[in-house]
Amino acid sequence: MNGLILFAGLVFVLWLGSSIFIPLLVATFIWYLINAIATYYRKLLPGAEHSRWLSILFNAISKILAIGTFCGLIYLFATRVRPMFSELLIVMPEIQSNLDSLWHYISTQLGFNLTIDTLPSINSIITNIGSSVAKIATSMGMVLVYILFMFIEQSTFNKKFSALFPNKNQSKKMRYILASIDENMKKYLFMKTLVSGITGIVSYLWMYMLGLEFAGVWAFGIFILSYIPTIGAIVSCALPIVFSLVTSTSINEPILISMGLIGLQIIFGNILEPKLTGKTLNLSTLAILINLVFWGLLWGVAGMFFSVPLLVATFIITAQFDSTRWIAILLSADGKIPDKEED
């Protein structure tokens, strides 16, 4: 009973403090991503194991290159993809009108008594998206402050950790947990980003070749939404398919768009990604879906985006304590969980 009350209290705090926790989570993700990129850049630089100053210099260069890479990606989005979004917003009323006409035609032909009111309003969707974007933009200042202080205090993390866990066995256990989370998170993010990037690029080439307008926007959506399990793939494919249906003069283009995008999702998302990741996560599909719904209800799109990383961390942490190993077993795909580090 106490555990249930504690869980309910934790959920309430997470919901109440979403305006604080979400920017902090976004900042942690960006900080972690920049450090991961810096690690790969550091491997490309010549060794400086015997020189402390060279090692410090190369680490600083790696960080600068990583930050530059991240800023370059933001600049690419701002100059290439964002203008397409603006153009798409302008033609949204026309798209809604075409969608209403198509819905009326289909319902008439099939004899369904369906009104236009049953269709989702694109204007309402755009308003909600705009509200979400505005909320994110408002919190970006807080995100940048978090990131700045994370980099400033990064060198003191190890000392703080040692002071926080002075007991040798306890410190060893906690370091093992953090190392496991770090290793699995890096594998997941690297493979997910790689596969999502390839899927987005190939999807863009396919849609561009077929002459679909705003191919860059749809491809960017495919890349971003791929981080959201199951629902993300469905939505990212449905948007360009529906757009093709209401704007194309023939049925050939929508059919080809559908075949290509669905086929790519099956090849990359259902075949290639599981083979590349193997049993790295070993998470139950049902657990992933329940977790997706939980964080989606709690934090909206941001919660859905981070649902899998949060589940990975929960899976690893609960596997390390006798009182919570049953939770890890339920979250696992086959009942096998990480070995427990002895106290």
N, C-alpha and C positions, 0 to 999 in steps of 0.2 A: 504493500500500500504506500509506504514511504517512497519507494522508487517511482511509482506512478505519479505521486504528487510532485516529486523532484523533476520528472520529465515534463509534466504540464507547466511547471514554473519556468523551466528552461525554454520551452516553446514560446511561452508568453513573453519572456525577456527578449528572445530573438525577434519576435514579431514587433514588439514595442520599440526595440532599438534598431530596426532595419535601416534607418537613415544613417546610423553610425556604422553598423556591421557591414553593409554592402560596399560602401566606399573603401572600408578597411580591407575587405576581401579582394576587391578589384586592385587596390594598391599592392597587396601581397602578391597577387597573381602577376602583375606587371613587374614588380621587383624580382620575383622568382624567375620570370621569363628572361629578364635582362641578365641576371646572374648566370642562367643556363647558357645563354648565347655567349656571354663573356668566357665561360668555361671552355666552350668549343674554340673560340678565337685564341685563348691561351695555349691550347694544344698545338696551334699552327705556328706559334712563335718559337724561336730557338730556345733551348733549355738554358736556364740560369740558376741551376741548383746550388752552385758554389759561390754565387754572388748575391748577397741579400738586397743590395740596391738595384741590381738588374732585375731581380725577381719582383721587387716592388714596382719598378718602372713598367715591366711587361704586364703586370696585373692591372696597373692603371690604364695602359694602352688598350688592354682587352675590354675593360669597362667602358672606355670612351667609344671604342668601335661598336660595342653592343648597344650603347645608348644611341649612337648614330644610326645603327641599323633599325632600331625601333622607331626613331623619329622619321627615318626615311620611309618606312611603311605607312606611318600616319600621313606624311606628306603625299605619298602616292594615292592614298585613299581620298584625301582632301582635294587633290587636283584632278583625279581621274574618275573616281566613282561617285563622289558627292555631287558634282554637277549633273550626273545622270539621274540621281534621286530627285533633284530639283525639277528636271524636265519631266520626270514621271509624275510628279505631283500635279503639274499643269494639266496633263491629259487625263487625270483620274476621273473627273466628271463624265468625260466622253466614254471612258472604259465602263463606268457604272451604268451608263445608258445602254451601251451595247450588251452588257451582261444581263440587264433587265429584259431586253428584247429577246436574247437567246433563251432565257429562262421561260419567258412567256411562250415562245415557239415550241420548246421541248414539252412543256406542260400541256399545251394544246394538242400536239401530235400524239402524246401518250395518254391523253384523257385524264390527266391528274388535275385535281382542283387545288392548285398551288398558286398562291398570290406572290407578288413581288416582295411583299413584306417578309416572306420567309427567307429571302436572300440576305446574306450579310451585307451591310452598308459599307462600301469602301471608304466613304467620307468619314464614317464613324471609326473605322479601323485606322485611317490615317491620323485622325484626331488623337486616338489612344497612343499610336506610335509617337506622334509629335510630343505628347505629354510625357511619355517615357524618356524620349531623347532629351527633352528640356530638363527633366529631373536629373538625368545622368550628367548633362552639361553643367547644371548648377552644382553638383557634387564633385566635379572634376578638380576644383580648387582644393577641396579637402583631400582628394586622392593624391594630388601632386605633393601636398604637404606631408602626407603619410609616407610617400615614396622617398622624399628628400630626407626625412628623419630616419627612415630605415637604412638608407645608404650611410648616413652620418654615424649611426650607432652599430652598424654591421660588424665593425672590428671588435666591439665589446660583447657581442652575443655569447662568445665562448666563456668569458669570465663570469658573466651574469648566470649562465647555465650552471657553472661549477659552484657558484655561491648559492644558487637556488636548490641544488641537490648535492649537499656536502657528503652525504653517505655514499661510499664507493660503489656498493652493489646497486643502490637506487639510481645513481648517476649512470652506471653502465647500462641498466635496463632502459632508461629514458633515451639515452643516446642511440641504443639499438632501435627503439621505436621510431625516433626521428629519422635515422638512417634508412630504415625500411620504407617509411613514407616518402622520403626524398627519392629513393631509387625507383619505387613503383610509379611515383608521380611523374618523374622525368621520362620513364618509358612510355607511360600513357600519353603525356602531352606531346612528346616527340612524334610517336607513331600516329596519333590522332591528327596533329597539325600537318604531318607529311601527307597522309592519305586524304585529308580534307582539302589540302592545297592542290593535290593532283586532280582530285575529283572536280574542284572548282574550275581549274584551268581547262581540263578536257571538256567539261560541260560548256564553258564559254566558247571554245572552238566549235563545238557542235551547234550551239544556238546561233553563233555568228555566221557559220557556214550556211545555215538554213535561213538566214536573214531576219531573225527575230530581233525586234527593237529592244533596247535596254539590256542587251545580253550581259554587259558588265555588271549591272545591278543584280540580275538573277544569279550570276555566277558568284558574286560576293555573298549573296544570301545563302547559297548552297554551302560555301566555305564556313561561314559563321554558324549557321543553323546545324551543321554537322556535329557540333559539340553538344547539342541537345539530343539525347538518345531517342530513337524511334520517331517521336513527333517531329523533330527537326528535319529529318529526311523527308517525311511526308509533306510538310509545309513547304520546304524548299523546292520540291518538285511540283507541287500543286500550283504555286504562284505563276511560274512561267507557262505552265500548261493552260491554265485558265486564261491568262493574258493572250496566249496564242489563239485560243478558241474565240475570243471576243474581238480580235483584231484581224485575224486571217480571213482572206476571201475564199479559201478552199479548206477542205478537211484534211488535206495531205500534210500540211505543216504541223497542225496539232498532233496528228498521229505520229509523225516522225520525231517531234519534240518529246512526246510521251515515251516512245520506245527508247530513244537515246538516253534520256535522263533517268528513267526507271532502270534501264539496263546498266548504266554506270553506277547507280546506287547499289545494285545487286552485286556487280563485279567488285567494286572497291569497298563498299561498306559491309557486305555479307560474306564475301569470299577472301579478298586480299587482306583486309584489316585483321580479321581473326587469325589468319595464317602468320601475319607479321607480329602480332602481339602475343600469339600463342596462349598460354595460360597465365600470363602475367597478372591479370586481375583476378580471374577465377571467381567472378561475381555472378550471382543468380540473376537471370533476366527479369524475373518477377520482382526481385529486390530492387533492381535498377529502376523499373517502372514505378513501383510504390515510392521509392525515394524521389523520383522525378516529380511525381504528383505532390508529395509532401513539401518539397522545397519550392515548387511552383506556386502552391497555395500560400506559402509563408512569405516568399520574397519575389514572386512574379517571375519574369523572364530571367532576371539575374540569378535567382535561385535555381532555375532549370539549367542555366548555362554551367553553373558550378556544382550541379548535383552529383556527377560522377566523381570528381576529385574529393568532394566531401565524404562520399560513400567509401572511397578507397581508404581515406584516413580513418574513418570509423571502423572499417573492417580490420585494419592492421592494429589499431589501438585495442579493440575489444578482444582480439586474439591473444593478447599478452597478459591478461588477467584471468584467473580462475573463475571469478564471479561473473565474467562477461563473455567467456569463450563460447557459450551457447548462442549468443547473438552473432558472433562471427560465423558459426556453423550455419545458422539460418541464412546469413547473407551470402554464403559461398555457393558456387554452382554445383559442387559435388560432395560437399561435406569436408573437404580437405582445407585446412587453414594453416597459416604460417606457424612455424615452430615457436614455442614460447621460450623467451630468454630467461634463464633461471635467475632468481634473486640472489 
